[in-house]
Amino acid sequence: MGPYRIEDLEGKERGLRVGCETHDEWREFEPGRRAVAFYCPDCSLEVEVRLHDDLDWRDWGERC
């Protein structure tokens, strides 16, 4: 299994590139997507990447 790599793409509106380095499987995702799923058929695993704005972050240990 993997290692998996997540990269920012170059350009004004940057998308994401997600891939499995071991099996040289890569997929590029368009800008503006907040969640993407990448599947490597050789590993038989799906990796889900979610993007969060640092201003939206909160401590999940905090209770209301």
N, CA, C and O atoms as CSV, one atom per row, in Angstrom:
chain,resi,resn,atom,element,x,y,z
A,1,MET,N,N,0.841,-1.183,0.000
A,1,MET,CA,C,0.000,0.000,0.000
A,1,MET,C,C,0.876,1.232,0.000
A,1,MET,O,O,1.919,1.250,0.653
A,2,GLY,N,N,0.478,2.245,-0.709
A,2,GLY,CA,C,0.926,3.603,-0.866
A,2,GLY,C,C,2.316,3.939,-0.609
A,2,GLY,O,O,2.907,2.863,-0.516
A,3,PRO,N,N,3.098,4.866,-0.455
A,3,PRO,CA,C,2.710,6.130,0.175
A,3,PRO,C,C,1.910,7.006,-0.791
A,3,PRO,O,O,2.138,7.012,-2.000
A,4,TYR,N,N,0.998,7.716,-0.226
A,4,TYR,CA,C,0.169,8.625,-1.009
A,4,TYR,C,C,0.716,10.032,-0.880
A,4,TYR,O,O,1.283,10.400,0.149
A,5,ARG,N,N,0.541,10.812,-1.931
A,5,ARG,CA,C,1.033,12.191,-1.919
A,5,ARG,C,C,-0.089,13.113,-2.360
A,5,ARG,O,O,-0.850,12.799,-3.275
A,6,ILE,N,N,-0.178,14.258,-1.692
A,6,ILE,CA,C,-1.161,15.292,-2.023
A,6,ILE,C,C,-0.378,16.554,-2.327
A,6,ILE,O,O,0.422,17.003,-1.505
A,7,GLU,N,N,-0.602,17.136,-3.510
A,7,GLU,CA,C,0.142,18.317,-3.945
A,7,GLU,C,C,-0.816,19.394,-4.433
A,7,GLU,O,O,-1.888,19.099,-4.962
A,8,ASP,N,N,-0.415,20.641,-4.249
A,8,ASP,CA,C,-1.113,21.773,-4.865
A,8,ASP,C,C,-0.615,21.903,-6.297
A,8,ASP,O,O,0.577,21.742,-6.557
A,9,LEU,N,N,-1.518,22.192,-7.223
A,9,LEU,CA,C,-1.128,22.434,-8.602
A,9,LEU,C,C,-0.762,23.902,-8.771
A,9,LEU,O,O,-1.277,24.768,-8.063
A,10,GLU,N,N,0.122,24.168,-9.706
A,10,GLU,CA,C,0.539,25.540,-9.991
A,10,GLU,C,C,-0.575,26.298,-10.703
A,10,GLU,O,O,-1.469,25.694,-11.297
A,11,GLY,N,N,-0.515,27.610,-10.638
A,11,GLY,CA,C,-1.468,28.431,-11.368
A,11,GLY,C,C,-2.261,29.341,-10.455
A,11,GLY,O,O,-2.195,29.237,-9.230
A,12,LYS,N,N,-3.022,30.246,-11.085
A,12,LYS,CA,C,-3.801,31.220,-10.326
A,12,LYS,C,C,-4.857,30.531,-9.460
A,12,LYS,O,O,-4.955,30.797,-8.262
A,13,GLU,N,N,-5.644,29.649,-10.071
A,13,GLU,CA,C,-6.623,28.857,-9.319
A,13,GLU,C,C,-6.053,27.458,-9.189
A,13,GLU,O,O,-6.060,26.684,-10.147
A,14,ARG,N,N,-5.564,27.138,-8.014
A,14,ARG,CA,C,-4.855,25.875,-7.836
A,14,ARG,C,C,-5.802,24.741,-7.473
A,14,ARG,O,O,-6.663,24.874,-6.604
A,15,GLY,N,N,-5.621,23.646,-8.151
A,15,GLY,CA,C,-6.353,22.429,-7.822
A,15,GLY,C,C,-5.466,21.517,-6.993
A,15,GLY,O,O,-4.464,21.959,-6.431
A,16,LEU,N,N,-5.831,20.258,-6.919
A,16,LEU,CA,C,-5.062,19.271,-6.167
A,16,LEU,C,C,-4.649,18.125,-7.072
A,16,LEU,O,O,-5.347,17.776,-8.024
A,17,ARG,N,N,-3.519,17.560,-6.759
A,17,ARG,CA,C,-3.051,16.338,-7.412
A,17,ARG,C,C,-2.850,15.313,-6.304
A,17,ARG,O,O,-2.094,15.552,-5.362
A,18,VAL,N,N,-3.519,14.182,-6.415
A,18,VAL,CA,C,-3.439,13.131,-5.401
A,18,VAL,C,C,-2.976,11.861,-6.092
A,18,VAL,O,O,-3.448,11.528,-7.179
A,19,GLY,N,N,-2.041,11.147,-5.452
A,19,GLY,CA,C,-1.569,9.939,-6.103
A,19,GLY,C,C,-0.887,8.955,-5.187
A,19,GLY,O,O,-0.557,9.253,-4.039
A,20,CYS,N,N,-0.687,7.770,-5.733
A,20,CYS,CA,C,0.032,6.684,-5.068
A,20,CYS,C,C,1.400,6.589,-5.735
A,20,CYS,O,O,1.493,6.247,-6.914
A,21,GLU,N,N,2.454,6.887,-4.995
A,21,GLU,CA,C,3.799,6.870,-5.572
A,21,GLU,C,C,4.267,5.456,-5.908
A,21,GLU,O,O,4.996,5.264,-6.882
A,22,THR,N,N,3.866,4.484,-5.130
A,22,THR,CA,C,4.307,3.108,-5.355
A,22,THR,C,C,3.830,2.576,-6.702
A,22,THR,O,O,4.585,1.909,-7.409
A,23,HIS,N,N,2.587,2.867,-7.059
A,23,HIS,CA,C,2.011,2.331,-8.292
A,23,HIS,C,C,1.910,3.370,-9.404
A,23,HIS,O,O,1.367,3.082,-10.470
A,24,ASP,N,N,2.422,4.562,-9.167
A,24,ASP,CA,C,2.434,5.647,-10.157
A,24,ASP,C,C,1.043,5.913,-10.734
A,24,ASP,O,O,0.873,6.071,-11.943
A,25,GLU,N,N,0.060,5.958,-9.844
A,25,GLU,CA,C,-1.324,6.310,-10.206
A,25,GLU,C,C,-1.591,7.710,-9.666
A,25,GLU,O,O,-1.393,7.958,-8.476
A,26,TRP,N,N,-2.038,8.628,-10.522
A,26,TRP,CA,C,-2.272,10.015,-10.118
A,26,TRP,C,C,-3.593,10.497,-10.681
A,26,TRP,O,O,-4.055,10.028,-11.721
A,27,ARG,N,N,-4.190,11.437,-9.978
A,27,ARG,CA,C,-5.413,12.076,-10.470
A,27,ARG,C,C,-5.376,13.542,-10.074
A,27,ARG,O,O,-5.009,13.884,-8.950
A,28,GLU,N,N,-5.760,14.407,-11.011
A,28,GLU,CA,C,-5.822,15.841,-10.750
A,28,GLU,C,C,-7.273,16.250,-10.562
A,28,GLU,O,O,-8.165,15.787,-11.271
A,29,PHE,N,N,-7.489,17.134,-9.585
A,29,PHE,CA,C,-8.831,17.613,-9.267
A,29,PHE,C,C,-8.887,19.109,-9.505
A,29,PHE,O,O,-7.950,19.838,-9.179
A,30,GLU,N,N,-9.989,19.559,-10.073
A,30,GLU,CA,C,-10.153,20.968,-10.427
A,30,GLU,C,C,-10.216,21.850,-9.179
A,30,GLU,O,O,-10.562,21.377,-8.097
A,31,PRO,N,N,-9.881,23.128,-9.336
A,31,PRO,CA,C,-9.942,24.063,-8.211
A,31,PRO,C,C,-11.362,24.213,-7.678
A,31,PRO,O,O,-12.332,24.024,-8.412
A,32,GLY,N,N,-11.477,24.547,-6.419
A,32,GLY,CA,C,-12.765,24.833,-5.819
A,32,GLY,C,C,-13.441,23.643,-5.170
A,32,GLY,O,O,-14.486,23.806,-4.540
A,33,ARG,N,N,-12.887,22.467,-5.302
A,33,ARG,CA,C,-13.490,21.289,-4.665
A,33,ARG,C,C,-12.967,21.184,-3.242
A,33,ARG,O,O,-11.763,21.285,-3.003
A,34,ARG,N,N,-13.872,20.981,-2.306
A,34,ARG,CA,C,-13.473,20.929,-0.898
A,34,ARG,C,C,-13.228,19.507,-0.417
A,34,ARG,O,O,-12.641,19.302,0.646
A,35,ALA,N,N,-13.672,18.528,-1.188
A,35,ALA,CA,C,-13.436,17.127,-0.838
A,35,ALA,C,C,-13.264,16.323,-2.122
A,35,ALA,O,O,-14.034,16.476,-3.069
A,36,VAL,N,N,-12.257,15.473,-2.143
A,36,VAL,CA,C,-12.005,14.621,-3.299
A,36,VAL,C,C,-11.686,13.209,-2.806
A,36,VAL,O,O,-11.232,13.024,-1.677
A,37,ALA,N,N,-11.925,12.238,-3.647
A,37,ALA,CA,C,-11.602,10.850,-3.324
A,37,ALA,C,C,-10.720,10.286,-4.437
A,37,ALA,O,O,-11.033,10.412,-5.621
A,38,PHE,N,N,-9.627,9.669,-4.040
A,38,PHE,CA,C,-8.694,9.049,-4.977
A,38,PHE,C,C,-8.659,7.551,-4.698
A,38,PHE,O,O,-8.556,7.130,-3.546
A,39,TYR,N,N,-8.745,6.746,-5.761
A,39,TYR,CA,C,-8.711,5.290,-5.620
A,39,TYR,C,C,-7.527,4.734,-6.399
A,39,TYR,O,O,-7.371,5.011,-7.588
A,40,CYS,N,N,-6.696,3.948,-5.724
A,40,CYS,CA,C,-5.596,3.251,-6.389
A,40,CYS,C,C,-6.027,1.798,-6.576
A,40,CYS,O,O,-6.204,1.083,-5.590
A,41,PRO,N,N,-6.202,1.343,-7.827
A,41,PRO,CA,C,-6.670,-0.022,-8.057
A,41,PRO,C,C,-5.671,-1.089,-7.603
A,41,PRO,O,O,-6.072,-2.195,-7.240
A,42,ASP,N,N,-4.380,-0.767,-7.619
A,42,ASP,CA,C,-3.379,-1.750,-7.203
A,42,ASP,C,C,-3.340,-1.922,-5.685
A,42,ASP,O,O,-3.088,-3.024,-5.197
A,43,CYS,N,N,-3.585,-0.852,-4.937
A,43,CYS,CA,C,-3.639,-0.929,-3.470
A,43,CYS,C,C,-5.017,-1.386,-2.991
A,43,CYS,O,O,-5.156,-1.906,-1.884
A,44,SER,N,N,-6.019,-1.188,-3.823
A,44,SER,CA,C,-7.428,-1.450,-3.472
A,44,SER,C,C,-7.878,-0.602,-2.293
A,44,SER,O,O,-8.659,-1.050,-1.454
A,45,LEU,N,N,-7.379,0.626,-2.239
A,45,LEU,CA,C,-7.758,1.566,-1.184
A,45,LEU,C,C,-8.184,2.895,-1.789
A,45,LEU,O,O,-7.676,3.320,-2.826
A,46,GLU,N,N,-9.127,3.537,-1.115
A,46,GLU,CA,C,-9.560,4.873,-1.502
A,46,GLU,C,C,-9.104,5.850,-0.425
A,46,GLU,O,O,-9.273,5.599,0.768
A,47,VAL,N,N,-8.529,6.959,-0.858
A,47,VAL,CA,C,-8.085,8.011,0.051
A,47,VAL,C,C,-8.992,9.209,-0.161
A,47,VAL,O,O,-9.170,9.659,-1.293
A,48,GLU,N,N,-9.568,9.730,0.917
A,48,GLU,CA,C,-10.426,10.908,0.830
A,48,GLU,C,C,-9.691,12.094,1.441
A,48,GLU,O,O,-9.152,12.009,2.544
A,49,VAL,N,N,-9.679,13.202,0.701
A,49,VAL,CA,C,-9.010,14.421,1.144
A,49,VAL,C,C,-10.066,15.498,1.299
A,49,VAL,O,O,-10.834,15.759,0.373
A,50,ARG,N,N,-10.110,16.125,2.465
A,50,ARG,CA,C,-11.042,17.230,2.714
A,50,ARG,C,C,-10.241,18.474,3.055
A,50,ARG,O,O,-9.310,18.433,3.859
A,51,LEU,N,N,-10.620,19.580,2.427
A,51,LEU,CA,C,-9.952,20.852,2.670
A,51,LEU,C,C,-10.807,21.706,3.585
A,51,LEU,O,O,-12.022,21.804,3.408
A,52,HIS,N,N,-10.170,22.316,4.555
A,52,HIS,CA,C,-10.860,23.199,5.485
A,52,HIS,C,C,-10.102,24.515,5.556
A,52,HIS,O,O,-8.874,24.525,5.645
A,53,ASP,N,N,-10.820,25.606,5.517
A,53,ASP,CA,C,-10.225,26.921,5.691
A,53,ASP,C,C,-9.710,27.019,7.124
A,53,ASP,O,O,-10.385,26.582,8.056
A,54,ASP,N,N,-8.523,27.589,7.304
A,54,ASP,CA,C,-7.975,27.680,8.661
A,54,ASP,C,C,-8.826,28.565,9.571
A,54,ASP,O,O,-8.707,28.476,10.792
A,55,LEU,N,N,-9.676,29.411,9.007
A,55,LEU,CA,C,-10.563,30.238,9.827
A,55,LEU,C,C,-11.757,29.439,10.339
A,55,LEU,O,O,-12.397,29.837,11.313
A,56,ASP,N,N,-12.062,28.311,9.690
A,56,ASP,CA,C,-13.180,27.468,10.106
A,56,ASP,C,C,-12.780,26.439,11.154
A,56,ASP,O,O,-13.632,25.711,11.662
A,57,TRP,N,N,-11.511,26.373,11.479
A,57,TRP,CA,C,-11.017,25.346,12.391
A,57,TRP,C,C,-11.542,25.570,13.796
A,57,TRP,O,O,-11.659,26.706,14.255
A,58,ARG,N,N,-11.853,24.488,14.467
A,58,ARG,CA,C,-12.207,24.572,15.882
A,58,ARG,C,C,-11.747,23.300,16.574
A,58,ARG,O,O,-11.564,22.264,15.935
A,59,ASP,N,N,-11.567,23.383,17.844
A,59,ASP,CA,C,-11.128,22.253,18.639
A,59,ASP,C,C,-12.294,21.287,18.807
A,59,ASP,O,O,-13.302,21.637,19.421
A,60,TRP,N,N,-12.169,20.075,18.266
A,60,TRP,CA,C,-13.261,19.113,18.336
A,60,TRP,C,C,-13.459,18.581,19.753
A,60,TRP,O,O,-14.468,17.932,20.029
A,61,GLY,N,N,-12.518,18.841,20.651
A,61,GLY,CA,C,-12.677,18.437,22.038
A,61,GLY,C,C,-13.575,19.392,22.798
A,61,GLY,O,O,-14.022,19.087,23.904
A,62,GLU,N,N,-13.839,20.545,22.210
A,62,GLU,CA,C,-14.674,21.559,22.860
A,62,GLU,C,C,-16.137,21.127,22.803
A,62,GLU,O,O,-16.609,20.655,21.768
A,63,ARG,N,N,-16.831,21.285,23.882
A,63,ARG,CA,C,-18.248,20.901,23.952
A,63,ARG,C,C,-19.105,22.136,24.191
A,63,ARG,O,O,-18.694,23.061,24.892
A,64,CYS,N,N,-20.290,22.144,23.610
A,64,CYS,CA,C,-21.208,23.275,23.785
A,64,CYS,C,C,-22.044,23.100,25.030
A,64,CYS,O,O,-22.875,23.954,25.342
